Amino acid sequence: MSTTHSTSEGRRLPYTVVGGKRGDRALPSRRTFSIVVLNRGGKFDRESAFARLAAWEPAEILSIEIGTSSYDVEHLAARFSHVRFVLLDRSVSVGEQVNLGISEAIGSLVLVLWNDFEIAGLPKAVHSTEAPLCSVPLLRGERNQVLPSLIAPAFYHQRLQVLALPPPNDRVASILPFDYVGLYHREQFQRIGGYDGAIYAPHWQKLEFGFRAHMWDYRIMLEPQLRMSCSQTPPPEDTTPNEDYLRFYLKTLAVRFTGDSGRLPYSKLLMVILRAQAGPLRAWRLFREARRWVERNRYSFRQDARRVTELWDVAS
């Protein structure tokens, strides 16, 4: 099946779905969660991986594939009738892959993980619609060490810092899902607009999603009962303050909450002009686009980024 998906910024994203039975769309109601698998480099025993995921009895498994050989997909589709393969013929951001997987999923909750991750435990909320926007797992590395997957924001000398902390054994807030991995509430995710496909760098894309969620009064929570392990250390992220940073900044840090709505002041334009490497005209276009977006969504804001950060210790 070939179809087209609209990204959060309205761009059209063509893709093809291979595998899965037509009857899979009407599964028993107790199976309320789907699994979306993101794929990255390395050699993995895909058949064993899908078999282990199927043991958790999800409604379905969707595998997001970019540039995978048709032979490999056809072989796996024939082997696993409960797996659907979403084929993209060009590279897109990880956030867009998550958007696509969640839009295709049938479960009310969608567990997103990478192909080198394994599930060690699921929370009771996996069979409930009473869940936050995203539940973040307690994650262990290749040597069984607990990874610092709890992400907290802080301002130091007027500059944003992002802290990666060891997770406690309690449910606490996280500003974003570590490495995109988590149990997403599909309806809330679609309501908030998913990840911004116009931001390609994972660091800024996740930060924009996380700050937007908290500024709009959605919850991203570390859930100790959701446990996973990964066979290799997640790759380091590029934190260069490029145009992706400017998009993040304009949609989050630059927004001011004025009692009942958010607004992007014109006073923030100068900072964008000074930072934009492509020149003043490009800076103006970025600012104008962001200001229109803030205006459309102004009543979704419940607080600004500064307040999110100032109240973080209390909220957590």
VOTORBA-533257 format. One record per residue (C-alpha): chain; residue in one letter; x, y, z. Coordinates in nm, 2 decimals. Layout:
<sites>
A/a/X/Y/Z
...
</sites>
This chain:
<sites>
A/m/0.00/0.00/0.00
A/s/0.13/0.34/-0.10
A/t/0.01/0.66/0.07
A/t/0.11/1.01/0.18
A/h/0.15/1.15/0.52
A/s/0.14/1.52/0.62
A/t/0.42/1.63/0.85
A/s/0.37/1.88/1.14
A/e/0.47/2.16/0.90
A/g/0.23/2.05/0.62
A/r/0.49/1.89/0.39
A/r/0.38/1.58/0.21
A/l/0.58/1.26/0.29
A/p/0.52/0.97/0.06
A/y/0.57/0.62/0.19
A/t/0.47/0.25/0.13
A/v/0.33/0.00/0.38
A/v/0.42/-0.36/0.33
A/g/0.29/-0.66/0.53
A/g/0.04/-0.70/0.80
A/k/-0.30/-0.86/0.77
A/r/-0.62/-0.66/0.69
A/g/-0.78/-0.82/1.00
A/d/-0.52/-0.66/1.22
A/r/-0.71/-0.33/1.21
A/a/-0.99/-0.48/1.43
A/l/-0.80/-0.64/1.72
A/p/-0.93/-0.72/2.07
A/s/-0.98/-0.41/2.28
A/r/-0.74/-0.54/2.55
A/r/-0.45/-0.48/2.31
A/t/-0.43/-0.11/2.34
A/f/-0.07/-0.04/2.25
A/s/0.14/-0.06/1.93
A/i/0.51/-0.08/1.89
A/v/0.71/0.14/1.65
A/v/1.06/0.04/1.57
A/l/1.32/0.30/1.45
A/n/1.62/0.16/1.27
A/r/1.98/0.27/1.27
A/g/2.32/0.13/1.18
A/g/2.46/-0.20/1.29
A/k/2.40/-0.56/1.22
A/f/2.10/-0.70/1.42
A/d/1.91/-1.03/1.41
A/r/1.59/-0.88/1.30
A/e/1.39/-1.20/1.32
A/s/1.48/-1.26/1.68
A/a/1.42/-0.89/1.76
A/f/1.06/-0.90/1.62
A/a/0.99/-1.23/1.80
A/r/1.09/-1.08/2.13
A/l/0.88/-0.77/2.07
A/a/0.58/-0.99/1.98
A/a/0.61/-1.17/2.31
A/w/0.48/-0.85/2.48
A/e/0.15/-0.89/2.28
A/p/0.12/-0.55/2.12
A/a/-0.17/-0.48/1.89
A/e/0.09/-0.45/1.61
A/i/0.45/-0.38/1.53
A/l/0.55/-0.11/1.28
A/s/0.91/-0.09/1.15
A/i/1.01/0.24/1.00
A/e/1.25/0.16/0.71
A/i/1.47/0.40/0.51
A/g/1.66/0.25/0.21
A/t/1.60/-0.12/0.32
A/s/1.63/-0.37/0.04
A/s/1.29/-0.50/-0.09
A/y/1.41/-0.86/-0.05
A/d/1.48/-0.82/0.32
A/v/1.14/-0.66/0.38
A/e/0.94/-0.91/0.18
A/h/1.12/-1.20/0.36
A/l/1.04/-1.05/0.70
A/a/0.68/-0.96/0.61
A/a/0.62/-1.32/0.51
A/r/0.78/-1.44/0.83
A/f/0.59/-1.20/1.07
A/s/0.23/-1.14/0.97
A/h/0.18/-0.90/1.26
A/v/0.46/-0.66/1.15
A/r/0.40/-0.38/0.91
A/f/0.69/-0.22/0.73
A/v/0.67/0.15/0.66
A/l/0.91/0.22/0.37
A/l/1.05/0.57/0.30
A/d/1.26/0.62/-0.01
A/r/1.45/0.92/0.13
A/s/1.60/1.02/0.46
A/v/1.38/1.23/0.70
A/s/1.44/1.35/1.05
A/v/1.39/1.10/1.34
A/g/1.10/1.31/1.46
A/e/0.92/1.28/1.13
A/q/0.97/0.90/1.15
A/v/0.81/0.90/1.49
A/n/0.52/1.12/1.36
A/l/0.47/0.88/1.08
A/g/0.48/0.57/1.30
A/i/0.23/0.71/1.55
A/s/0.00/0.83/1.27
A/e/-0.01/0.47/1.13
A/a/-0.05/0.30/1.46
A/i/-0.38/0.16/1.58
A/g/-0.31/0.15/1.95
A/s/-0.42/0.42/2.19
A/l/-0.06/0.41/2.33
A/v/0.25/0.37/2.11
A/l/0.58/0.24/2.23
A/v/0.86/0.39/2.03
A/l/1.21/0.23/2.05
A/w/1.52/0.17/1.84
A/n/1.61/-0.16/1.68
A/d/1.90/-0.20/1.93
A/f/1.67/-0.17/2.23
A/e/1.50/-0.45/2.43
A/i/1.20/-0.43/2.66
A/a/1.26/-0.55/3.01
A/g/0.93/-0.43/3.17
A/l/0.61/-0.25/3.09
A/p/0.39/-0.04/3.32
A/k/0.03/-0.12/3.39
A/a/-0.06/0.20/3.20
A/v/0.03/0.03/2.88
A/h/-0.33/-0.11/2.89
A/s/-0.49/0.22/2.99
A/t/-0.56/0.55/2.82
A/e/-0.49/0.73/3.15
A/a/-0.13/0.81/3.06
A/p/0.09/1.12/3.01
A/l/0.18/1.25/2.66
A/c/0.50/1.04/2.69
A/s/0.63/0.79/2.95
A/v/1.01/0.77/2.94
A/p/1.18/0.44/3.03
A/l/1.44/0.36/3.29
A/l/1.73/0.26/3.05
A/r/2.03/0.04/3.10
A/g/2.34/0.03/2.87
A/e/2.54/-0.25/2.72
A/r/2.71/-0.32/3.06
A/n/2.38/-0.31/3.25
A/q/2.46/0.04/3.39
A/v/2.17/0.28/3.44
A/l/2.20/0.55/3.18
A/p/2.14/0.92/3.27
A/s/1.81/0.93/3.07
A/l/1.63/1.19/3.29
A/i/1.66/1.53/3.12
A/a/1.62/1.85/3.31
A/p/1.64/2.21/3.20
A/a/1.81/2.50/3.38
A/f/1.91/2.86/3.31
A/y/2.26/2.96/3.41
A/h/2.37/3.32/3.34
A/q/2.07/3.36/3.11
A/r/2.17/3.06/2.90
A/l/1.98/2.74/2.88
A/q/2.15/2.42/3.00
A/v/2.02/2.07/2.96
A/l/2.12/1.83/3.23
A/a/2.13/1.45/3.19
A/l/2.07/1.29/3.53
A/p/2.05/0.94/3.67
A/p/1.68/0.85/3.70
A/p/1.53/0.79/4.05
A/n/1.30/0.51/4.13
A/d/1.00/0.74/4.13
A/r/0.79/0.89/3.86
A/v/0.93/1.23/3.78
A/a/0.91/1.49/3.50
A/s/1.16/1.49/3.21
A/i/1.18/1.78/2.97
A/l/1.20/1.54/2.67
A/p/1.21/1.17/2.58
A/f/1.57/1.04/2.58
A/d/1.67/0.94/2.23
A/y/1.30/0.97/2.13
A/v/1.22/0.65/2.31
A/g/0.90/0.62/2.52
A/l/0.54/0.52/2.55
A/y/0.34/0.79/2.37
A/h/-0.03/0.87/2.41
A/r/-0.14/0.88/2.05
A/e/-0.43/1.12/2.08
A/q/-0.23/1.37/2.29
A/f/0.07/1.34/2.05
A/q/-0.15/1.42/1.75
A/r/-0.33/1.70/1.94
A/i/0.00/1.87/2.02
A/g/0.13/1.83/1.66
A/g/0.41/1.58/1.71
A/y/0.77/1.66/1.64
A/d/0.85/1.96/1.42
A/g/0.97/1.82/1.09
A/a/1.13/2.15/0.99
A/i/1.39/2.09/1.27
A/y/1.63/1.82/1.16
A/a/1.89/1.81/1.43
A/p/1.77/1.56/1.70
A/h/1.89/1.77/1.99
A/w/1.69/2.08/1.90
A/q/1.40/1.88/1.76
A/k/1.35/1.70/2.09
A/l/1.40/2.01/2.30
A/e/1.14/2.20/2.09
A/f/0.89/1.91/2.14
A/g/0.96/1.89/2.51
A/f/0.94/2.26/2.59
A/r/0.63/2.29/2.38
A/a/0.47/2.00/2.56
A/h/0.54/2.15/2.91
A/m/0.44/2.50/2.79
A/w/0.11/2.36/2.67
A/d/0.05/2.18/3.00
A/y/0.12/1.82/2.88
A/r/0.33/1.58/3.08
A/i/0.65/1.39/2.99
A/m/0.72/1.16/3.28
A/l/1.00/0.91/3.36
A/e/0.82/0.58/3.44
A/p/1.04/0.34/3.64
A/q/0.81/0.05/3.55
A/l/0.89/0.10/3.19
A/r/1.23/-0.06/3.16
A/m/1.46/-0.11/2.86
A/s/1.82/-0.19/2.77
A/c/2.02/-0.10/2.47
A/s/2.31/-0.30/2.31
A/q/2.51/0.00/2.21
A/t/2.56/0.35/2.35
A/p/2.33/0.61/2.17
A/p/2.53/0.82/1.94
A/p/2.63/1.18/2.05
A/e/2.41/1.46/1.93
A/d/2.52/1.78/1.75
A/t/2.43/2.08/1.97
A/t/2.56/2.35/1.73
A/p/2.33/2.66/1.76
A/n/2.24/2.66/1.39
A/e/1.91/2.74/1.21
A/d/1.75/2.44/1.39
A/y/1.84/2.62/1.71
A/l/1.67/2.94/1.59
A/r/1.35/2.75/1.51
A/f/1.36/2.60/1.86
A/y/1.43/2.93/2.02
A/l/1.15/3.12/1.83
A/k/0.89/2.86/1.92
A/t/0.98/2.82/2.28
A/l/1.24/3.04/2.47
A/a/1.14/3.35/2.28
A/v/0.76/3.31/2.35
A/r/0.61/3.52/2.63
A/f/0.30/3.42/2.82
A/t/0.07/3.71/2.88
A/g/-0.21/3.58/3.11
A/d/-0.41/3.38/2.87
A/s/-0.20/3.33/2.56
A/g/0.15/3.32/2.42
A/r/0.31/3.58/2.19
A/l/0.64/3.62/2.01
A/p/0.76/3.98/2.06
A/y/0.92/4.17/1.77
A/s/1.20/4.25/2.01
A/k/1.33/3.89/1.95
A/l/1.39/3.96/1.58
A/l/1.73/4.13/1.64
A/m/1.87/3.82/1.82
A/v/1.76/3.61/1.52
A/i/1.93/3.85/1.27
A/l/2.25/3.84/1.47
A/r/2.25/3.46/1.48
A/a/2.12/3.37/1.14
A/q/2.41/3.26/0.92
A/a/2.21/3.30/0.60
A/g/2.16/3.67/0.64
A/p/1.89/3.92/0.75
A/l/1.63/3.81/0.48
A/r/1.64/3.45/0.60
A/a/1.62/3.56/0.96
A/w/1.31/3.77/0.89
A/r/1.15/3.47/0.71
A/l/1.22/3.24/1.01
A/f/1.09/3.50/1.25
A/r/0.77/3.57/1.04
A/e/0.70/3.19/1.01
A/a/0.74/3.14/1.38
A/r/0.53/3.44/1.48
A/r/0.25/3.32/1.26
A/w/0.27/2.97/1.42
A/v/0.27/3.12/1.77
A/e/-0.03/3.34/1.68
A/r/-0.23/3.03/1.55
A/n/-0.15/2.84/1.87
A/r/-0.15/3.13/2.12
A/y/-0.43/2.99/2.34
A/s/-0.25/2.65/2.37
A/f/0.02/2.81/2.59
A/r/-0.03/2.78/2.96
A/q/0.32/2.92/3.06
A/d/0.64/3.02/2.91
A/a/0.98/2.85/2.90
A/r/1.12/3.05/3.18
A/r/0.84/2.95/3.42
A/v/0.87/2.59/3.31
A/t/1.24/2.59/3.42
A/e/1.19/2.80/3.73
A/l/0.93/2.56/3.86
A/w/1.11/2.25/3.75
A/d/1.23/2.13/4.09
A/v/0.88/2.19/4.23
A/a/0.71/2.02/3.94
A/s/0.94/1.73/3.95
</sites>
